[in-house]
Amino acid sequence: MEQLIDYIEKFEKLDPEAIFELKRLATVETYTKNQHILEPGQRCNKIWFIKTGMVRKYHIHDGKDVTVWIHTENEIFTSLQSYSQQCQANEYLQACEDTEAIGISRQNSEKLARFPQFVTFSNALMEKEFANIDRHTREFNQKDAKGKYEYLRLIAPEMVKRAKLGYVASVMGISQETLSRIRKAK
């Protein structure tokens, strides 16, 4: 739990009562490699923080597996649309490695919101995530394949090192063969 507390405190200092409630309301969960945490049609009612491991967010488009992002240690993940709008998910969340995560249900998240520190943290986290989405979209749209790879190595080095080549290529929107050629040229 200390890993999550340290992460939150990069945004907002927690008082002892808030820490106590977080420890009481959050649960440590383990997932085995390739296990689905969420599938289309299910409702996502949790937000997770990765202690160890790696989780891939993907969907199927025209019968093809499309990886949107791969989260690694010290990152928060969820199916944002399903979680925030309480609708059925249209994507998968899958452990790429044996993964240990801290989960907080929507109901428990609402209980934590009585602490101003968690509200400040949630707002700061959302601002950061929206800014990252804008920046990543712009960077990926303005770069060629090699530039996309260099950018991804800069912002997500663990993803590039540990994830399957096909998954990384999918995040970049290029073929696995193209990514393989770029890596060989290094």
N, C-alpha and C positions, 0 to 999 in steps of 0.2 A: 504493500500500500504506500510505502514511503516514496517509491518511484513516481506514483501518481500525484502525491502531495507536492513533491519537488516540481513536477511539471506545472501544476496549477499555480504554485507560488512564483513561477516565472512571470505570471500575469498579475497575481493578486495574493497578498499575504493572508493566510488563514489563521483565525484565532483558534484556541484550543477546543472550544465547543463545536466549531465547524468541522474540525479535524475528527473529533469524536463521532459526529453524525456521519461523516463520509465513511469512516471505517465501519460503522454499524450498517449503513445502507448499501455499500458497494460489495460485490461478490467476486471472488477470484474464480475464473472459469478456464478450463483447459480444452483444447481442440487438437485432434490428431491431424497429421498431414493429409490434405485433400478433403477433410471434413467440411461440409457446408454448414455455415453458421446461420445463413439465411438463404431462402430460395424464393423465386418469383411466386406471387400469390399469398405469401405469408405477410403478416404485419410486423414491421420492425418496431419493437418497443424498448430497445436498449441503445445505449451509447457505450462503446468499449474503448479502453486504453490498453495498448499492447505493452506488456512487460517483456516478453520474449517471443520471438517468432515473426511471422509474416502473413498478412491477409490480403487477398486479391479481391477487388470489386470488378465484376464483369457481367455482361449480358449476352444474349444470343441475338444476332441480327442476320436475317436471311440464311439461317442455319449455321452461321459462323460465330465462333466464340470471340468476343471483343473485350479485351481487358481495358478497363478505364483507368485504374490506378492500383498500385500495390503499396500497402502500408507496412511499415516495419516498427521496431521498438520505439517507444516514447512518442507514438502517434495515436491520435484518436480517430476512430472510424465508426461509421454507421451507414445505413441507407437513409440519407437525409430526407428525401421526399417522403418516404414511407413513415419515418419517425416523426417528422414535423407535422405532416398532414394526416397522420393516422390512416393511411390508405395501404392497399396491398403493394408490396414491393414489386418492382419490375426488373430486379437485378439479383445477382448472387453475391454473397460474401463467403469466401472459401479460404481456409487455412492452407497456406502453401508449404508450411513447415509445422512441426508440432509447435503449438502456440499457447502461451499463457496470457490471458487478458483479464482486465478488471472491468466488469460490467455494472452499469447503473441503469436500472429500469426507468422508464418514463415517469412512473408513479414516484419512485424514490428521488428522481431528479427534481420533481415538483416540490418534494419535501425539503430538499436542499436549498431551493430557491428562497426560503425564508431567511437565509443568510445573505446579506448584501454582497459578501465576497464571491459567492458562487454566481450571482447575477452578473457582477462585473467580469468575472472570468468567462462566463458564457458569451457575453457580448463581445469581449476582446477576442475570444476564439473564433466567433462567427466573422468578425471583421477580418481577421487574419485569413481565414479560409476563403472568403469571398475575394479578397485581394489576390490570394494565390491563384484562384481559378482564373481571374482576369489576366494575371501575368502569364500563367502557363499557356492559356489559350493564345494570347498574343505571340508569345515566344515560339510555340509550335507552328503557328500559321505563318510566321515570318522567316523561318529557317529551313534550310535544306536538310536532308537526312543526317548528314554529319553534324550540322549545327544543333539539331534536335538531340542527338546523342550526347554531345558535349554539354548541352544545357541540362539534360537529365542526370548526367554524371555529377554535375555541380549541385543540383538541388536534392537528388535522391541517390547518393552513392551506394547505400546498402541495397536498394532495389536493383541497381545495375549489377552489383557484384553477385547477389544471391538468387535473384529470380530467374526462372527459365527464360531462355533467349526469345522464344515465341511470345511470352507474356510482355517482355520489355518492348519488343518490336510492335506489338499491338498497342501499347500505351502511346508509342511514338507515331502510330499510324503508317508504319512502313512494313515491308515484308521481312520475314526472318532471314532470308538470303541477303537482303541489303544490309541488315544489321550485322550479319556475320562478316560481310566484306569490310564494313567500317571498322569492326573490332580487329580484324586481321591486319588492317593498315596501320594500326597503332604500334 
